Amino acid sequence: MEKKDKITKALVYTYVIFSILLFVLVLIIPITREKFEYLSSNYPYIMGFIKFALLATAGELIASYIISVNKTVPVKIVWRFIIWGLIGVWISFMMKVFSTAATNMMTSGTLPGGDNNFLRALYTSVLMNTSFGPTFMAVHKMTDKILELSAKKEKITMVNVVTGIDWNAFFGFTILKTVPLFWIPAHTVTFLLPPQYQVMMAAALSVALGVFLSLNSRKKIKEN
């Protein structure tokens, strides 16, 4: 292994361990947990950026190392960090939108359940994952493809981006399988948590799913 590869590998491991350990320590130490809750409540978009940028990027690095034989780092990793952060801001906003909508609809009687907390979480999850969820995932697919084309010095056009994505797999697996079987149940649990922890839970779930899918992909590669 070349010296550059060893340094890269060490940096990746350090970043992943630091990101995950940071959030674990923040949650288990009372004084840092209080500060975390204060910042999450008062600066939701800044914290949304930080949570997703750190955790989702760590998840992407873990997934890449699991599935890649050569243990390569995803291309344009700095841009991926920034994009994940912006996605965190977007998700922070949309989680509040759908949570408020579900609550108001239950209060007005548009949705049944009254003040049942579990039904509120379930309605919020279903509403978000059947409307915003597919849109967000499609946009993320496209940003990934743009970064790949840029790394290869290829021309970035809408045609190249759209046609370079396997939309059959996207709709057949990501939308029709992961949304009802993973995201809706997982986000139902997420919306049962206090608001200041919901975005971090969403980021952690993206890490967990990415690792799971990578393990499954690696298993299929070995079988073939």
Secondary structure, 3 states (H helix, E strand, C coil): CCHHHHHHHHHHHHHHHHHHHHHHHHHHCHHHHHHHHHHHHHCHHHHHHHHHHHHHHHHHHHHHHHHCCCCCCCCCHHHHHHHHHHHHHHHHHHHHHHHHHHHHHHHHCCCCCCCCHHHHHHHHHHHHHCCHHHHHHHHHHHHHHHHHHHHCCCCCCHHHHHHCCCHHHHHHHHHHHHHHHHHHHHHHHHCCCCHHHHHHHHHHHHHHHHHHHHHHHHHHHHHC
